[in-house]
Amino acid sequence: MNILEKIKIAEQEGTPFVAYKSPNVSDLTFIGQNTDELYLFTDFSDSGYVFAPFDNNEDAYILKPDIVCVQKIESTPVFKDKVDLNSNVDENTQISHQQKVTAAVNTIKTTGLSKIVISRKEDLLIDDFDTIRIFNNLLNSYINAYVYLWYHPKVGMWMGATPETLLNVEKGFFKTMSLAGTQAYKGDLHPKWGAKELEEQQMVSDFIKQNLKNTVNDLCFSEVKTVKAGTLLHLKTKVTGALKKDKDLEKIIKLLHPTPAVCGLPKEDSKTYILENEGYHRSFYTGYLGVLNMNKKTSLFVNLRCFSIKNNKVCLYVGGGITKDSNPEKEWLETVAKSKTIKNVLI
Ligand SMILES: C=C(O[C@H]1C=CC=C(C(=O)O)[C@@H]1O)C(=O)O
């Protein structure tokens, strides 16, 4: 039985599972749990598939890997840019988002905060939502992303194609990244970046340096590069290093999450600002997910470009980093462009 058939059966029977594909590999992995028990994730020496929310005061879960199978898939890139950027733009949603951006810019200018990530959610009704078809679309559209489908009958179903690694650890060495700044891809992989985007991404790199320098060895930063994520471009710095001891995994995850790519700076103040002012519940968007201590590897990603599904209702989540130089209309358009990366696989 192939993995897509396993997904269909697990969904019908209501048993928890996740299927995922790491960036630029052809292995699709399925992890299934035998019972519908909902296990809380509290112990970082545990082994399984972690699904954690943005707010670490809320419950995070771990799937027990009772069934694990891996299958090679042929991903034929079939990316089609089907959604018109100007379609489905709701005026009230735009006004409300721009007001939140303006308020965040004012807060940044008058307090010690230097960056706040402001996001929003969008509900869509999809007739006869076909899990397999949409997951296949995601797999074929975003070859260099971490593509996943996660389901637990007591929590719900989530899917996404994220460009952002939170943490990879193997044999004592780790990799993370500083990813921020967005512009539309217009055929040029070496475009000019504005000062706002360069500063916004540098803030993420500085945060990683500040937080990890005393906890790890051999902390190294690559040069900043432009990377493509669907129809978007981001700025990325690769970060590598060595753990001082195995049990530092918990410490490092807690130091990194939520990074300023999805929260802000300083971390706790921006998080408080978001929880008080964003006006909706982020849930697992901007949380993290992935395998923990399986085959001596941990591979966690930040939950971006994602959506939850309940019956035929899809709820998608998008945001962007706000600094003192943010322009509210440009920030709105950035969220519209990000929502397009999701809508393109839904239709
Ligand atoms: C918060 C999101 O993106 C983050 C990752 C890359 C670029 C970002 C930006 O340009 O603002 C965000 O920091 C999102 O996609 O919802």
The ligand as a MOL file (V3000), in Angstrom:
LIG
                    3D

  0  0  0     0  0            999 V3000
M  V30 BEGIN CTAB
M  V30 COUNTS 16 16 0 0 0
M  V30 BEGIN ATOM
M  V30 1 C 5.6100 35.2040 8.9980 0
M  V30 2 C 5.7880 34.7400 7.7650 0
M  V30 3 O 7.0060 34.7730 7.0980 0
M  V30 4 C 8.2270 35.0030 7.7650 0
M  V30 5 C 9.2770 34.2700 7.0410 0
M  V30 6 C 9.9040 34.8230 5.9330 0
M  V30 7 C 9.7200 36.1720 5.6260 0
M  V30 8 C 9.0320 36.9950 6.4610 0
M  V30 9 C 8.8840 38.4360 6.1750 0
M  V30 10 O 9.3920 38.9120 5.1270 0
M  V30 11 O 8.2170 39.1490 6.9170 0
M  V30 12 C 8.5050 36.5020 7.7670 0
M  V30 13 O 9.4740 36.8150 8.7300 0
M  V30 14 C 4.6860 34.1300 7.0030 0
M  V30 15 O 4.9410 33.6380 5.8970 0
M  V30 16 O 3.5440 34.0870 7.4930 0
M  V30 END ATOM
M  V30 BEGIN BOND
M  V30 1 2 1 2
M  V30 2 1 2 3
M  V30 3 1 2 14
M  V30 4 1 3 4
M  V30 5 1 4 5
M  V30 6 1 4 12
M  V30 7 2 5 6
M  V30 8 1 6 7
M  V30 9 2 7 8
M  V30 10 1 8 9
M  V30 11 1 8 12
M  V30 12 2 9 10
M  V30 13 1 9 11
M  V30 14 1 12 13
M  V30 15 2 14 15
M  V30 16 1 14 16
M  V30 END BOND
M  V30 END CTAB
M  END
